[in-house]
Amino acid sequence: MLIPTTVSSYEELIANFSWALPEKLNIGFDICDRHATSTPDAIALIEDAEGIAKRYTYAELKRITDNLAHSFADLGVKRGDRVVVSLGQNVEAVFVHIACFKMGAISVPVAGLYAGEALAFRIDDCEATLIVTDRSGADKLHALNKSNLRLVVTHGGAKEFPLADTVPDDPAMIYYTSGSTGNPKGALHGHRLVIGHLPCFQLGFEMAPQEDDVFWTASDWSWLGSLGDLVFPALHCGKTVIATPGRFTPERAYRVIEDYKVTCPYLATAVLRRMSKEPFPKDAKFRIRGIMTGGEAMPPEVFKWSQQTFGVPVNDEFGLTEANQTSVGCETLYQTPVGSVGRIAPGKKVIIVDPDGKELPVGEKGEIAVWFDSPVNMLGYWKRPEQTAKKLVDGWLRTGDEGRIDDQNYLYYYGRLDDLILVNGLRVGPEEVEATLMTHPSVKEAAVVGLPDPSSGEAVVAALVLKDRVEGSDQLVDELKLLVKRDLAVHSYPKRMVFVDDIPVTTTGKIQRREVRKALLAETSKH
């Protein structure tokens, strides 16, 4: 259900828009099989590996994913089983997701950044039947002694796989999201997910798809913002997606955009921040029509650089794992004011509420709340009905984000209301990091907060109380950083550690992170 190209204004779009989900829906058919029939020779994916391009048509995509689905079935994967996918931006990641969708299994994207207990938790929590990863991921899993790890090898000649008879609300994917308290939670999404992302996809890429559109994102394909905002919608439209496995560098980003004539890149705030610090290639010839961005608040200087450098609309969008693409910019239909993350998306109902959940007047700051009945919203947290009930109050999904909405329906985002830390757009739960730090024999107490950082948006900073007769040292700091990298994730380790005599807590023993943050900011200002 694409937005008609005849729409001439935001007001017209909102007045005439309604969700029209089909009775039957399977993402595997939607983004693969139907194109394999109608346009079999169209290019679905191009993988750029060290400058060498490998192309896959929609017909080949169907053959490979049918073959893979048969292989998974031979390994015992059944409808409803969970398959962990940790493959970065390798094309195999898309193959695995589509194979899972076709058989009615639930794919669980997990970033390659995770290791140790963080990786083990996600595998155990979703009760994975199968794990599909690369050599780097296999080495991490070997250390966890997971008996359900399989090596899947496919080769040509497979027969067509019988498509699972799924409906829009049948479960398709689990995305794990870190919170400010407790363990990560798995946000369960249905097959309706691909349809739910289409309006913002079209608007954010200036009324995509157009005839020669080519899509690319620098972000890991384990993120909802990459698969949901770009990969799946582009394949739904029968267009070409560029895959760039391996390490991101600004130099590589410029080359990929130019070499593959990318018209519609999704460049997260963290990506644009890094690109803005690297030399822009001389005489570069780009075909970009519009850039969509998001993941965290955009620094004004980065936004200005992006607009001046590329000379095209840079459209911010706001969303979260549980309820993605809540608002988006689109210069074709409206001029987004500076500081706004776009207008409320079609099919979305959003209000601003006070701490008690009461709706605030237009223009006032408060918590952003999203009406839950939208196909882009999660079905609920995986096996956590109590957590779902806390998040979903009287039909409204409480985002934990501060914002306001003006009288023209433009949304402004001001950051988190809770203690969640955003490092390069990636969420870090402070309690996870604290628990890991306290496994070290030298640490008695730990408090973790986020502080402003020019290179990553926020930096993880830890205040530590050491055990008796233990002294802080550079060696101890290095040990603790390595511990967090090994047991959680590379982006979760504290960039700075401060040894303190005590950590402020409430009468019930809860860490007063606001006071910790205030003290650390004061200490920073002295240097």
C-alpha positions in Angstrom: 0.0 0.0 0.0 2.2 2.8 -1.3 1.3 6.5 -1.1 -0.1 7.6 -4.5 2.4 9.8 -6.4 -0.5 12.3 -7.0 -0.5 13.4 -3.4 0.3 17.1 -3.3 0.3 18.0 0.4 0.7 16.6 3.8 -2.9 17.6 4.7 -4.2 15.7 1.7 -2.1 12.6 2.6 -3.3 12.5 6.2 -7.0 13.1 5.3 -7.0 10.2 2.9 -4.7 7.7 4.5 -5.8 4.5 6.2 -4.1 1.1 6.8 -5.3 -1.6 4.4 -3.6 -4.8 5.4 -4.2 -7.9 3.2 -5.9 -10.9 4.8 -2.8 -13.0 4.1 0.7 -11.6 4.4 4.1 -13.2 4.3 7.2 -11.0 4.2 9.1 -13.7 2.2 6.6 -13.6 -0.6 6.2 -9.8 -0.4 9.8 -8.9 -0.8 11.1 -11.8 -2.8 8.8 -14.4 -4.5 6.3 -12.0 -6.2 9.2 -10.1 -7.9 10.8 -13.4 -8.9 7.6 -14.0 -10.9 7.0 -10.5 -12.3 10.6 -9.2 -12.8 12.9 -12.2 -12.3 16.0 -10.6 -13.8 15.8 -7.3 -11.8 18.7 -6.9 -9.4 17.7 -7.4 -5.8 21.0 -7.2 -4.0 24.6 -6.2 -4.8 27.2 -7.1 -2.3 30.3 -4.9 -2.3 33.2 -7.0 -0.9 36.5 -5.0 -1.0 35.3 -3.2 -4.1 34.2 -6.4 -6.0 30.5 -6.5 -6.8 28.4 -9.6 -6.7 24.8 -9.3 -8.0 21.7 -11.3 -7.1 18.5 -11.1 -9.2 15.1 -11.6 -7.6 14.9 -15.1 -9.3 18.2 -16.0 -7.7 17.1 -14.6 -4.4 14.0 -16.9 -4.5 16.1 -20.0 -5.4 18.6 -19.3 -2.7 16.0 -18.7 0.0 13.9 -21.7 -1.0 17.0 -23.8 -0.7 17.9 -22.3 2.6 14.4 -22.9 4.0 14.6 -26.6 3.0 18.0 -26.8 4.8 16.6 -25.2 7.9 13.6 -27.6 7.8 16.1 -30.5 7.5 17.8 -29.2 10.7 14.5 -29.4 12.5 13.4 -25.8 12.3 9.6 -25.5 12.4 7.0 -22.8 12.2 7.3 -20.5 15.3 10.9 -21.5 16.1 13.4 -18.8 16.7 16.5 -18.4 14.4 19.3 -16.1 15.6 20.9 -14.1 12.7 24.3 -12.6 13.5 25.7 -11.8 10.1 26.2 -8.0 10.0 25.6 -6.6 6.5 26.4 -9.8 4.6 23.8 -10.7 1.9 23.4 -14.0 3.7 21.6 -12.1 6.5 18.8 -11.2 4.1 18.8 -14.8 2.8 18.3 -16.2 6.3 15.5 -13.7 7.2 13.6 -14.4 4.0 14.0 -18.2 4.5 12.6 -17.9 8.1 9.7 -15.8 6.9 8.8 -18.4 4.2 8.6 -21.2 6.7 6.8 -19.2 9.4 9.9 -19.2 11.7 10.8 -16.1 13.7 14.2 -14.5 12.9 16.1 -12.7 15.7 18.7 -10.2 14.4 21.7 -9.9 16.9 24.5 -7.5 16.2 28.0 -8.9 15.9 29.1 -6.4 18.6 27.6 -8.6 21.3 29.6 -11.2 23.0 29.7 -13.2 26.3 26.8 -13.0 28.6 25.0 -10.4 26.4 25.0 -12.8 23.5 24.1 -15.8 25.6 21.2 -14.0 27.2 19.6 -13.2 23.8 20.1 -16.7 22.6 18.6 -18.3 25.8 15.8 -15.7 26.2 14.3 -16.4 22.8 15.0 -20.1 23.1 16.7 -20.2 19.7 16.6 -23.4 17.7 19.3 -22.4 15.3 22.1 -19.8 15.1 23.4 -18.5 11.8 26.6 -16.5 12.0 30.0 -16.0 10.4 33.5 -17.1 11.5 33.8 -14.3 14.0 30.4 -15.0 15.5 31.2 -18.8 15.6 34.3 -18.1 17.7 32.2 -16.1 20.2 29.6 -18.9 20.3 32.2 -21.6 20.8 33.3 -19.9 24.0 29.6 -20.1 25.2 29.4 -23.8 24.5 26.0 -23.6 22.8 25.1 -27.1 21.5 22.5 -25.8 19.1 25.0 -24.0 16.8 24.8 -25.4 13.3 26.8 -24.7 10.1 24.4 -24.4 7.2 25.8 -25.0 3.7 23.5 -24.5 0.6 24.0 -25.4 -3.0 21.9 -25.1 -6.2 19.1 -27.1 -7.5 16.6 -26.8 -4.6 12.9 -27.2 -5.2 10.4 -24.5 -4.4 9.7 -24.1 -0.7 6.0 -24.2 0.2 5.2 -20.8 1.7 3.8 -20.6 5.2 0.2 -19.5 5.3 0.7 -16.4 7.5 -1.4 -13.4 8.3 -0.2 -9.8 9.2 -0.2 -10.4 12.9 1.6 -13.7 12.9 5.1 -13.3 14.5 8.0 -12.7 12.2 10.9 -11.1 14.0 12.3 -10.4 17.5 14.4 -7.3 18.0 16.2 -7.0 21.4 16.2 -3.6 22.9 18.2 -2.5 26.0 16.3 -0.6 28.7 17.4 1.5 31.5 16.4 -1.2 34.0 16.9 -4.9 33.9 17.7 -7.3 31.1 17.1 -6.5 27.4 13.6 -7.2 26.1 12.7 -8.8 22.9 10.2 -6.7 20.8 8.1 -9.1 18.8 7.0 -7.9 15.4 4.5 -9.4 12.9 4.6 -9.9 9.1 2.7 -6.6 9.0 6.1 -4.9 9.7 7.0 -4.5 6.1 3.7 -2.7 5.2 3.9 -0.5 8.3 7.3 0.9 7.2 6.2 1.9 3.7 4.8 5.4 4.3 7.9 6.8 6.1 10.1 5.0 3.6 8.4 6.8 0.8 8.4 10.2 2.5 11.9 10.1 4.0 13.3 9.2 0.5 11.3 12.0 -1.2 8.4 10.0 -2.6 10.3 6.8 -3.4 10.4 4.5 -5.2 11.5 6.2 -8.5 12.6 4.4 -11.6 16.4 4.4 -11.1 16.4 4.3 -7.3 19.2 2.4 -5.6 19.2 2.0 -1.8 22.0 1.6 0.8 22.6 2.0 4.5 25.9 2.0 6.4 24.2 0.6 9.5 24.4 -3.0 10.6 21.5 -5.1 9.3 20.7 -6.3 12.8 19.1 -2.9 13.5 15.4 -2.3 12.9 16.4 1.1 11.5 18.3 -0.6 8.7 16.1 -3.6 7.8 12.8 -1.8 8.5 13.6 1.7 7.3 15.4 0.7 4.1 16.2 -3.0 3.2 12.7 -4.6 3.4 10.7 -1.6 2.0 13.2 -1.3 -1.0 12.8 -5.0 -1.7 9.0 -4.7 -1.4 9.2 -2.1 -4.2 11.4 -4.4 -6.3 14.4 -2.2 -6.1 18.2 -2.8 -5.6 19.8 -2.8 -2.2 23.6 -2.5 -1.7 25.2 -4.7 0.9 28.6 -3.6 2.4 29.9 -6.3 4.7 32.9 -5.5 6.8 34.2 -2.3 8.4 32.6 1.1 7.9 34.8 4.0 7.0 33.8 7.4 5.6 36.1 6.8 2.6 34.3 3.6 1.8 30.9 5.2 2.3 31.7 7.9 -0.3 33.0 5.3 -2.7 30.0 3.0 -2.4 27.5 5.9 -2.9 29.4 7.0 -6.1 30.3 3.6 -7.6 26.8 2.1 -7.2 24.9 5.3 -8.1 23.0 5.3 -4.8 20.0 7.6 -4.9 18.6 6.9 -1.5 21.0 6.3 1.4 20.0 5.9 5.1 22.8 7.5 7.0 22.3 7.4 10.7 23.3 10.4 12.8 26.4 8.6 14.0 27.4 7.9 10.4 26.9 11.5 9.3 28.9 12.6 12.3 31.9 10.5 11.3 31.6 11.4 7.6 31.6 15.1 8.5 35.0 14.7 10.1 36.6 13.2 7.0 37.6 14.9 3.8 34.9 15.0 1.1 36.3 13.4 -2.1 37.1 16.0 -4.8 35.1 15.8 -8.1 32.8 13.2 -6.6 29.7 12.6 -8.8 26.7 11.5 -6.6 23.2 10.8 -7.7 21.6 11.1 -4.3 18.0 12.4 -4.3 17.4 12.4 -0.6 19.0 11.2 2.7 17.0 9.7 5.5 18.6 9.8 9.0 17.8 9.0 12.6 18.9 7.0 15.6 19.6 9.9 17.9 19.3 13.7 18.1 21.1 15.4 15.2 23.8 18.0 16.3 23.0 21.2 14.4 26.5 21.5 12.9 26.3 17.9 11.5 22.9 18.6 10.0 24.2 21.8 8.4 27.2 20.0 7.0 25.1 17.3 5.5 22.8 19.7 3.7 25.6 21.8 2.4 27.8 18.9 1.4 25.3 16.7 -0.5 22.9 19.5 -1.6 19.8 17.3 -1.1 17.1 17.0 1.5 18.3 15.4 4.8 15.1 14.0 6.4 15.3 13.0 10.0 12.9 10.4 11.3 12.0 9.4 14.9 11.1 5.9 16.1 12.0 3.2 18.5 12.3 -0.6 18.4 8.8 -1.0 19.8 7.2 1.6 17.6 9.3 2.7 14.7 8.9 5.6 12.3 6.7 7.8 14.2 7.6 11.0 12.3 9.6 11.9 9.2 10.7 14.8 7.1 9.9 15.1 3.3 10.8 18.3 1.4 8.6 17.3 -1.5 5.5 17.9 0.6 6.6 20.2 3.5 9.6 22.1 4.9 10.6 20.7 8.2 11.6 23.4 10.7 15.2 23.3 12.1 15.3 21.0 15.2 12.2 19.0 14.3 12.3 15.3 13.4 9.6 15.7 10.9 5.8 15.5 10.8 3.8 12.8 12.4 3.7 9.9 10.0 0.5 8.8 8.2 -1.4 6.2 10.2 0.2 7.3 13.4 -1.5 8.9 16.4 1.0 10.7 18.7 0.4 12.8 21.8 2.6 14.4 24.6 1.8 13.3 28.1 2.8 14.3 31.6 4.2 11.8 34.2 0.7 10.7 35.0 -0.2 10.0 31.4 -2.4 13.0 31.0 -2.3 14.6 27.5 -0.6 18.0 27.5 -1.6 21.0 25.4 -0.1 21.6 21.9 3.5 22.9 22.2 4.2 21.7 25.7 7.1 19.4 26.5 6.5 16.0 28.0 6.8 12.3 27.2 6.1 11.1 23.6 3.3 8.5 23.6 2.3 6.6 20.5 -1.1 4.9 19.9 -0.5 1.2 19.8 -2.7 0.2 16.9 -0.3 0.5 14.0 1.3 -2.3 11.9 4.7 -0.8 12.5 4.3 -1.3 16.3 5.4 -4.4 18.1 3.0 -7.2 19.0 4.4 -7.1 22.5 7.6 -8.1 24.4 8.6 -11.7 23.9 7.2 -13.7 26.9 7.0 -10.6 29.1 3.3 -9.7 29.5 4.0 -7.6 32.6 6.7 -5.6 30.8 4.3 -5.1 27.9 1.6 -3.9 30.2 4.0 -1.3 31.8 5.0 -0.1 28.3 1.4 0.0 27.0 -0.9 2.1 29.2 -4.5 2.6 28.1 -3.7 1.9 24.5 -0.7 4.3 24.5 2.9 3.2 24.1 5.0 5.3 26.5 8.3 5.9 24.7 10.4 7.3 27.5 11.5 10.1 25.2 10.9 13.8 25.8 9.4 15.9 23.0 6.7 18.3 21.9 4.3 18.6 19.0 3.5 22.0 17.5 0.3 23.1 15.9 1.4 21.9 12.4 2.0 18.4 13.7 5.8 18.7 13.7 7.5 16.6 16.3 10.6 17.8 18.3 12.7 15.2 20.2 14.8 16.3 23.2 16.3 13.0 24.4 15.6 10.2 26.9 13.6 10.8 30.1 15.1 7.6 31.6 18.7 6.5 32.1 19.2 4.8 28.8 22.5 5.8 27.1 22.8 6.3 23.3 26.3 5.6 22.0 26.4 6.3 18.2 22.7 5.6 18.2 23.1 2.2 19.9 21.3 1.7 23.2 23.2 0.9 26.3 21.4 -0.2 29.5 23.3 1.1 32.5 22.2 -1.8 34.7 23.8 -4.4 32.3 27.1 -2.5 32.4 27.0 -2.1 36.2 26.3 -5.8 36.7 29.2 -6.8 34.5 31.6 -4.4 36.2 30.7 -5.8 39.6 31.7 -9.3 38.6 35.3 -8.1 38.8 36.8 -9.0 42.2 38.0 -5.5 42.9 34.7 -3.7 42.4 32.3 -3.2 45.3 29.7 -0.9 43.7 29.2 0.6 40.3 27.0 3.4 38.8 26.9 4.0 35.1 25.6 7.1 33.3 25.8 8.8 29.9 27.6 12.1 29.5 27.8 14.3 26.4 30.5 13.3 23.9 31.3 15.1 20.6 32.3 11.9 18.7 29.6 9.5 19.8 26.7 11.7 21.1 27.0 10.2 24.5 29.7 8.3 26.3 29.4 5.6 28.9 31.0 6.7 32.2 31.3 4.7 35.4 31.7 5.7 39.0 33.2 2.9 41.0 33.6 2.1 44.6 36.5 -0.4 45.1 36.7 -3.1 47.7 38.8 -2.5 50.9 42.6 -2.3 50.3 42.1 -2.1 46.5 43.5 1.0 44.8 42.5 2.3 41.4 45.0 2.1 38.6 45.4 2.3 34.8 45.8 -1.5 34.8 42.5 -2.0 36.6 40.7 0.4 34.2 42.0 -1.6 31.3 40.9 -4.8 32.9 37.4 -3.5 33.4 37.1 -2.1 29.9 38.1 -5.5 28.5 35.7 -7.2 30.8 32.7 -5.2 29.5 33.8 -5.6 25.8 34.1 -9.4 26.3 30.9 -10.0 28.3 28.6 -7.4 26.8 29.6 -5.4 23.7 32.3 -3.2 22.3 30.0 -0.1 22.4 29.0 -0.7 26.0 32.4 -0.3 27.7 32.9 2.8 29.9 35.0 5.4 28.1 35.9 6.9 31.4 36.0 5.5 34.9 36.1 7.5 38.1 37.0 5.9 41.5 34.8 7.3 44.3 34.2 6.8 48.0 30.5 6.2 47.8 27.6 6.2 45.3 24.4 8.2 46.2 21.3 5.9 46.5 17.7 6.3 47.5 16.3 5.0 50.8 15.4 1.8 48.9 18.9 1.4 47.7 18.3 2.5 44.1 21.2 4.4 42.4 20.5 8.1 42.1 21.9 8.4 38.6 20.9 12.0 38.3 23.2 12.9 41.2 26.0 10.7 39.8 25.7 12.4 36.5 25.8 15.9 38.1 28.9 15.0 40.1 30.7 13.6 37.1 29.8 16.6 35.0 31.2 18.9 37.7 34.3 16.8 37.9 34.8 17.0 34.1 34.4 20.8 34.1 37.5 21.1 36.4 39.8 19.6 33.7 
